[in-house]
Amino acid sequence: MASNDELACVYSALILQDDEIAITAEKINTILKAANVSVEPYWPGLFSKALEGLDLKQLIANVGSSVGASPGGAATASSVAPAEAAKEEPKKEEEPEESEEDDDMGFGLFD
């Protein structure tokens, strides 16, 4: 569960993104100060580094568009368009049918 410090930084980053302002530690601190919210000093820098180089609008817009995303693949998971994901059908692996002889491995209990 997210702490209040994390949530404050997330909301600050979202405000900055909505206003199309670069997300930096200084800007996050400015918003937190204006909101009279105090956080541990490392949070704003941590969030600005984590969001550096990411298109936050694209990330938010594609939150639910990917099926079966890997935990570390947020950027690649959001690159799949919903129409493409709908076209892909799960592949069914065909299991070879085993004969009765294979089941008993050459020796049977009632032979």
N, CA, C and O of each residue as an XYZ file, in Angstrom:
444
protein
N       0.842     -1.171      0.000
C       0.000      0.000      0.000
C       0.889      1.236      0.000
O       1.919      1.277      0.673
N       0.485      2.219     -0.746
C       1.274      3.432     -0.900
C       1.197      4.297      0.354
O       0.151      4.397      0.995
N       2.316      4.914      0.684
C       2.344      5.818      1.827
C       1.849      7.198      1.385
O       1.705      7.469      0.193
N       1.594      8.052      2.357
C       1.139      9.405      2.049
C       2.203     10.189      1.279
O       1.875     11.013      0.425
N       3.480      9.929      1.583
C       4.566     10.604      0.871
C       4.546     10.241     -0.616
O       4.687     11.102     -1.485
N       4.367      8.950     -0.883
C       4.310      8.495     -2.274
C       3.113      9.102     -3.001
O       3.239      9.593     -4.123
N       1.968      9.065     -2.358
C       0.761      9.601     -2.985
C       0.894     11.090     -3.272
O       0.461     11.564     -4.322
N       1.486     11.820     -2.349
C       1.680     13.257     -2.557
C       2.564     13.510     -3.774
O       2.298     14.421     -4.558
N       3.611     12.708     -3.933
C       4.501     12.866     -5.091
C       3.814     12.444     -6.384
O       4.025     13.066     -7.426
N       3.005     11.406     -6.332
C       2.270     10.965     -7.519
C       1.319     12.061     -7.976
O       1.275     12.401     -9.158
N       0.557     12.612     -7.032
C      -0.388     13.671     -7.393
C       0.336     14.906     -7.920
O      -0.135     15.561     -8.850
N       1.468     15.216     -7.327
C       2.253     16.359     -7.811
C       2.733     16.125     -9.241
O       2.670     17.024    -10.080
N       3.211     14.917     -9.512
C       3.673     14.585    -10.862
C       2.522     14.641    -11.856
O       2.702     15.095    -12.986
N       1.344     14.187    -11.447
C       0.180     14.248    -12.337
C      -0.236     15.686    -12.623
O      -0.628     16.008    -13.745
N      -0.153     16.539    -11.625
C      -0.474     17.958    -11.826
C       0.505     18.577    -12.813
O       0.106     19.301    -13.725
N       1.787     18.288    -12.625
C       2.801     18.821    -13.536
C       2.584     18.312    -14.958
O       2.694     19.078    -15.915
N       2.279     17.036    -15.097
C       2.048     16.465    -16.426
C       0.825     17.094    -17.079
O       0.840     17.393    -18.274
N      -0.229     17.295    -16.305
C      -1.455     17.883    -16.842
C      -1.212     19.293    -17.355
O      -1.809     19.708    -18.348
N      -0.338     20.027    -16.680
C       0.002     21.385    -17.120
C       1.139     21.393    -18.136
O       1.605     22.457    -18.544
N       1.583     20.204    -18.543
C       2.671     20.024    -19.507
C       3.950     20.739    -19.068
O       4.609     21.428    -19.847
N       4.269     20.543    -17.790
C       5.492     21.083    -17.198
C       6.420     19.907    -16.930
O       5.970     18.836    -16.525
N       7.694     20.104    -17.153
C       8.680     19.042    -16.912
C       8.630     18.616    -15.449
O       8.553     19.452    -14.549
N       8.676     17.313    -15.226
C       8.599     16.773    -13.870
C      10.005     16.699    -13.302
O      10.798     15.835    -13.676
N      10.302     17.618    -12.392
C      11.594     17.651    -11.726
C      11.368     17.641    -10.223
O      10.261     17.897     -9.748
N      12.421     17.345     -9.484
C      12.325     17.319     -8.025
C      11.960     18.698     -7.480
O      11.193     18.810     -6.524
N      12.508     19.737     -8.085
C      12.222     21.101     -7.632
C      10.754     21.463     -7.839
O      10.131     22.078     -6.973
N      10.210     21.081     -8.984
C       8.802     21.380     -9.280
C       7.872     20.602     -8.347
O       6.868     21.134     -7.875
N       8.217     19.338     -8.088
C       7.413     18.537     -7.158
C       7.449     19.167     -5.770
O       6.421     19.260     -5.100
N       8.636     19.600     -5.338
C       8.764     20.264     -4.041
C       7.949     21.550     -3.979
O       7.354     21.858     -2.946
N       7.916     22.300     -5.073
C       7.144     23.543     -5.120
C       5.657     23.260     -4.919
O       4.992     23.958     -4.154
N       5.135     22.248     -5.597
C       3.717     21.903     -5.456
C       3.427     21.402     -4.038
O       2.413     21.766     -3.443
N       4.312     20.575     -3.506
C       4.108     20.062     -2.150
C       4.129     21.181     -1.117
O       3.354     21.175     -0.161
N       5.018     22.134     -1.322
C       5.101     23.272     -0.406
C       3.832     24.118     -0.492
O       3.314     24.569      0.529
N       3.330     24.334     -1.714
C       2.101     25.111     -1.904
C       0.902     24.408     -1.277
O      -0.031     25.063     -0.813
N       0.923     23.073     -1.264
C      -0.174     22.296     -0.685
C       0.023     22.074      0.818
O      -0.811     21.447      1.471
N       1.119     22.584      1.356
C       1.451     22.442      2.769
C       1.559     20.959      3.163
O       1.051     20.528      4.198
N       2.240     20.204      2.296
C       2.466     18.780      2.531
C       3.962     18.553      2.680
O       4.755     18.989      1.846
N       4.333     17.869      3.744
C       5.753     17.566      3.918
C       5.982     16.079      3.677
O       5.215     15.233      4.137
N       7.050     15.779      2.951
C       7.423     14.401      2.645
C       8.896     14.218      2.976
O       9.630     15.186      3.175
N       9.306     12.981      3.030
C      10.736     12.706      3.220
C      11.484     13.316      2.040
O      10.989     13.279      0.913
N      12.653     13.869      2.276
C      13.356     14.612      1.219
C      13.746     13.805     -0.023
O      13.979     14.394     -1.078
N      13.821     12.489      0.075
C      14.257     11.696     -1.074
C      13.130     11.416     -2.070
O      13.416     11.077     -3.218
N      11.864     11.545     -1.675
C      10.753     11.188     -2.552
C      10.683     12.009     -3.831
O      10.568     11.416     -4.904
N      10.746     13.334     -3.787
C      10.651     14.095     -5.050
C      11.743     13.734     -6.057
O      11.469     13.602     -7.250
N      12.961     13.575     -5.586
C      14.053     13.186     -6.479
C      13.868     11.795     -7.043
O      14.178     11.541     -8.207
N      13.365     10.900     -6.222
C      13.111      9.531     -6.654
C      12.054      9.492     -7.755
O      12.213      8.792     -8.755
N      10.980     10.247     -7.563
C       9.919     10.275     -8.558
C      10.373     10.956     -9.849
O      10.035     10.495    -10.939
N      11.125     12.033     -9.739
C      11.574     12.709    -10.956
C      12.521     11.822    -11.756
O      12.474     11.822    -12.986
N      13.377     11.069    -11.077
C      14.281     10.144    -11.777
C      13.508      8.988    -12.408
O      13.810      8.568    -13.525
N      12.512      8.477    -11.691
C      11.730      7.346    -12.203
C      10.914      7.733    -13.431
O      10.713      6.914    -14.328
N      10.448      8.967    -13.477
C       9.604      9.412    -14.590
C      10.389     10.068    -15.712
O       9.814     10.459    -16.728
N      11.682     10.189    -15.538
C      12.539     10.808    -16.537
C      12.520     10.002    -17.833
O      12.801      8.804    -17.828
N      12.194     10.651    -18.924
C      12.186      9.992    -20.229
C      10.917      9.229    -20.542
O      10.812      8.656    -21.627
N       9.941      9.193    -19.636
C       8.684      8.495    -19.886
C       7.618      9.471    -20.349
O       7.572     10.619    -19.905
N       6.775      9.012    -21.231
C       5.625      9.807    -21.647
C       4.469      9.438    -20.718
O       3.770      8.451    -20.946
N       4.279     10.230    -19.684
C       3.298      9.913    -18.656
C       1.876      9.924    -19.198
O       1.050      9.123    -18.760
N       1.570     10.809    -20.141
C       0.228     10.836    -20.734
C      -0.052      9.524    -21.468
O      -1.136      8.957    -21.331
N       0.896      9.052    -22.228
C       0.756      7.787    -22.954
C       0.601      6.626    -21.981
O      -0.210      5.727    -22.199
N       1.383      6.651    -20.910
C       1.334      5.595    -19.918
C      -0.038      5.548    -19.245
O      -0.583      4.467    -19.023
N      -0.590      6.701    -18.925
C      -1.905      6.768    -18.279
C      -3.000      6.362    -19.258
O      -3.945      5.670    -18.876
N      -2.886      6.777    -20.493
C      -3.904      6.473    -21.496
C      -3.969      4.976    -21.802
O      -5.030      4.472    -22.171
N      -2.866      4.265    -21.658
C      -2.806      2.851    -22.018
C      -2.758      1.924    -20.814
O      -2.261      0.803    -20.926
N      -3.255      2.357    -19.682
C      -3.184      1.538    -18.479
C      -3.869      0.198    -18.666
O      -3.297     -0.829    -18.301
N      -5.068      0.169    -19.217
C      -5.792     -1.086    -19.330
C      -5.810     -1.680    -20.710
O      -6.582     -2.605    -20.963
N      -4.986     -1.183    -21.622
C      -5.070     -1.642    -23.004
C      -4.269     -2.901    -23.293
O      -4.441     -3.505    -24.351
N      -3.409     -3.305    -22.390
C      -2.561     -4.455    -22.657
C      -2.994     -5.644    -21.822
O      -3.317     -5.509    -20.642
N      -2.998     -6.808    -22.450
C      -3.368     -8.033    -21.763
C      -2.108     -8.846    -21.530
O      -1.316     -9.045    -22.451
N      -1.920     -9.313    -20.316
C      -0.779    -10.179    -20.013
C       0.541     -9.459    -20.021
O       1.533     -9.999    -20.512
N       0.583     -8.266    -19.496
C       1.819     -7.504    -19.476
C       2.784     -8.095    -18.460
O       2.377     -8.553    -17.392
N       4.052     -8.081    -18.800
C       5.051     -8.560    -17.865
C       5.285     -7.496    -16.806
O       5.088     -6.314    -17.088
N       5.697     -7.864    -15.597
C       5.865     -6.888    -14.524
C       6.864     -5.801    -14.862
O       6.648     -4.649    -14.486
N       7.925     -6.109    -15.539
C       8.921     -5.100    -15.846
C       8.739     -4.454    -17.183
O       9.550     -3.601    -17.545
N       7.736     -4.797    -17.940
C       7.597     -4.317    -19.306
C       6.515     -3.289    -19.487
O       5.669     -3.441    -20.369
N       6.510     -2.240    -18.678
C       5.452     -1.233    -18.782
C       5.490     -0.533    -20.131
O       4.442     -0.269    -20.721
N       6.683     -0.229    -20.624
C       6.766      0.476    -21.899
C       6.341     -0.418    -23.055
O       5.640      0.031    -23.962
N       6.760     -1.679    -23.031
C       6.386     -2.562    -24.124
C       4.943     -3.004    -24.008
O       4.288     -3.259    -25.019
N       4.440     -3.099    -22.794
C       3.058     -3.525    -22.611
C       2.099     -2.479    -23.137
O       1.045     -2.813    -23.678
N       2.460     -1.206    -22.981
C       1.552     -0.155    -23.428
C       1.643      0.080    -24.932
O       0.824      0.815    -25.484
N       2.620     -0.527    -25.610
C       2.777     -0.298    -27.040
C       1.828     -1.153    -27.875
O       1.694     -0.923    -29.076
N       1.171     -2.129    -27.265
C       0.233     -2.973    -28.001
C      -1.110     -2.266    -28.063
O      -1.690     -1.929    -27.031
N      -1.593     -2.047    -29.254
C      -2.878     -1.377    -29.421
C      -4.005     -2.323    -29.041
O      -3.871     -3.534    -29.216
N      -5.125     -1.794    -28.519
C      -6.232     -2.666    -28.127
C      -6.762     -3.508    -29.281
O      -7.135     -4.663    -29.078
N      -6.802     -2.948    -30.490
C      -7.298     -3.707    -31.635
C      -6.379     -4.884    -31.944
O      -6.844     -5.969    -32.293
N      -5.067     -4.662    -31.813
C      -4.122     -5.738    -32.069
C      -4.234     -6.815    -31.003
O      -4.141     -8.005    -31.304
N      -4.433     -6.401    -29.761
C      -4.558     -7.366    -28.673
C      -5.810     -8.213    -28.844
O      -5.816     -9.395    -28.500
N      -6.871     -7.609    -29.376
C      -8.116     -8.350    -29.587
C      -7.964     -9.363    -30.720
O      -8.591    -10.422    -30.691
N      -7.134     -9.045    -31.721
C      -6.934     -9.941    -32.851
C      -6.163    -11.199    -32.445
O      -6.394    -12.285    -32.977
N      -5.252    -11.031    -31.501
C      -4.422    -12.167    -31.101
C      -5.263    -13.138    -30.287
O      -5.927    -12.762    -29.321
N      -5.215    -14.384    -30.702
C      -5.929    -15.417    -29.977
C      -4.919    -16.244    -29.213
O      -3.807    -16.469    -29.691
N      -5.293    -16.697    -28.039
C      -4.343    -17.522    -27.293
C      -4.032    -18.804    -28.050
O      -4.925    -19.455    -28.593
N      -2.779    -19.146    -28.076
C      -2.352    -20.346    -28.785
C      -2.612    -21.556    -27.910
O      -2.270    -21.575    -26.727
N      -3.219    -22.554    -28.506
C      -3.511    -23.780    -27.779
C      -2.428    -24.798    -28.104
O      -2.138    -25.080    -29.266
N      -1.853    -25.328    -27.066
C      -0.851    -26.358    -27.265
C      -1.555    -27.699    -27.354
O      -2.343    -28.075    -26.486
N      -1.252    -28.394    -28.410
C      -1.866    -29.704    -28.590
C      -1.029    -30.742    -27.874
O       0.180    -30.842    -28.083
N      -1.681    -31.500    -27.037
C      -0.985    -32.566    -26.333
C      -1.118    -33.847    -27.144
O      -2.216    -34.193    -27.579
N      -0.031    -34.540    -27.348
C      -0.123    -35.795    -28.101
C      -0.913    -36.817    -27.295
O      -0.785    -36.924    -26.075
N      -1.725    -37.556    -28.021
C      -2.519    -38.576    -27.354
C      -1.622    -39.743    -26.971
O      -0.822    -40.225    -27.773
N      -1.771    -40.179    -25.749
C      -0.960    -41.285    -25.276
C      -1.777    -42.571    -25.378
O      -2.955    -42.605    -25.020
N      -1.149    -43.599    -25.859
C      -1.846    -44.879    -25.930
C      -1.783    -45.556    -24.571
O      -1.041    -45.135    -23.684
N      -2.562    -46.595    -24.426
C      -2.585    -47.296    -23.157
C      -1.234    -47.926    -22.854
O      -0.854    -48.052    -21.689
N      -0.505    -48.324    -23.893
C       0.789    -48.944    -23.696
C       1.777    -47.954    -23.102
O       2.633    -48.325    -22.299
N       1.652    -46.677    -23.504
C       2.541    -45.667    -22.960
C       2.237    -45.369    -21.513
O       3.135    -45.050    -20.734
N       0.954    -45.473    -21.147
C       0.552    -45.158    -19.788
C       1.159    -46.105    -18.756
O       1.543    -45.683    -17.665
N       1.243    -47.388    -19.111
C       1.746    -48.343    -18.128
C       3.245    -48.550    -18.242
O       3.810    -49.361    -17.507
N       3.895    -47.844    -19.136
C       5.338    -47.868    -19.342
C       5.885    -49.289    -19.515
O       6.979    -49.590    -19.038
N       5.145    -50.151    -20.184
C       5.650    -51.475    -20.502
C       5.344    -52.542    -19.482
O       5.537    -53.727    -19.755
N       4.884    -52.166    -18.346
C       4.493    -53.184    -17.374
C       3.144    -52.781    -16.788
O       2.916    -51.622    -16.442
N       2.277    -53.748    -16.688
C       0.935    -53.466    -16.188
C       0.656    -54.255    -14.929
O       1.255    -55.301    -14.679
N      -0.226    -53.753    -14.177
C      -0.573    -54.391    -12.940
C      -1.406    -55.644    -13.180
O      -1.296    -56.612    -12.427
N      -2.250    -55.639    -14.234
C      -3.158    -56.761    -14.483
C      -2.772    -57.554    -15.729
O      -3.648    -58.216    -16.286
N      -1.572    -57.537    -16.190
C      -1.148    -58.283    -17.381
C      -0.906    -59.732    -17.062
O      -0.543    -60.507    -17.946
